[in-house]
Amino acid sequence: LSTPLPENDPNILEINGMLMSPDGKSKLAKVATPLAVPQGGMVALVGPSGSGKSLLVNRLTGSGLNNQENPENNLTIKIKPGVKVGSIPSSQLTTKAYTLRQYLEAQVPEFKILAESNNESEELGSILKQTMQAFKLEELYHNLDNNKPGSVSGGQWARFALMCQMLAGCKVLILDETLEKLDTESRAMCVKQIEAYNETVGASTIIITH
């Protein structure tokens, strides 16, 4: 169940309750006290494999198990009105049908509208180029139509997908083991980009890790 948070609340998102497996035999995710995600902040969800972290992510993004599938589920999510939640697929294979440009257009429809109208926007193109440079993805800029998520490295995909969520203006970024795909230098760079993004637009980040 999801209910809105007041506009003046210091948190952008609150999670409370428990999510059970469909057969009721295991607690897939349990938040004993409300997990508060402050606006502009960064929160880590840590737990072993099978503890329900990814399923909790699915609930936050509007998919996965719901309370009606098990009467013992009492998970509640409170979020500020109008907040867009963005998550990065943990597997490149989930988006294997897309080219990188198609994935970008799916996340940021403005790019698709411009392409279909043959109305090239210098400003939008400049924003994309500068952002890809900031994420050290210059080599992919001229190959968006030729590359698919599965044809680039795991680190490149993680950086590209994160960049797309930021361009889409998501106010809650969910990184499901995304940073673990990166080397030390790329991880530090992405954390810096996330911190700057959070501060600039008042977004919040949830990092899922072991």
Secondary structure, 3 states (H helix, E strand, C coil): CEEECCCCCCEEEEEEEEEECCCCCCEEEEEEEEEEEECCCEEEEECCCCCCHHHHHHHHCCCCCCHHHCCCCCCEEEECCCCCEEEECCCHHHHCCCCHHHHHHHHCHHHHHHHHCCCCCHHHHHHHHHHHHHCCCHHHHCCCCCCCHHHCCHHHHHHHHHHHHHHCCCCEEEEECCHHHCCHHHHHHHHHHHHHHHHHHCCEEEEEEC
